Amino acid sequence: MPQYAKMSTKGQVTIPADIRRALNVSQGDTLVWETTSQGQVIVKRVEPLDLDYLAAMSGTLSEWNSVEDDEAFRDL
């Protein structure tokens, strides 16, 4: 079923409740907007980054941090 919203002078739009529920979004969530070549817009909820996990992983990746590795993987 189509949902309608009106854009404010500041470019803001209220996302209809049915759409918010379908996207599982709430206040403070981040959305990404993409356009297709057919003129359609795709909206997705962006999962928040787990900064603790990324910090833990960054220490394990140093073994692949060399000039030789950069050259070997440059064209991938």
QUIFENWO-V831262 format. One record per pair of residues at least 6 apart in sequence whose ideal C-beta (glycine too) atoms are under 6 Angstrom apart, sorted by the first residue. I is the first residue (numbers start at 0). GAP is how many residues later the second one is. D is the distance in Angstrom with one decimal. If there is no record, write none. Layout:
i->{I | I}
gap->{GAP | GAP}
d->{D | D}
//
This chain:
i->{2 | 2 | 4 | 4 | 6 | 22 | 24 | 28 | 29 | 30 | 31 | 31 | 32 | 33 | 34}
gap->{13 | 16 | 8 | 9 | 6 | 22 | 20 | 16 | 16 | 12 | 12 | 14 | 10 | 8 | 6}
d->{4.0 | 5.7 | 4.7 | 5.6 | 5.1 | 5.0 | 5.1 | 5.9 | 4.2 | 5.6 | 5.2 | 5.2 | 5.6 | 4.5 | 5.6}
//
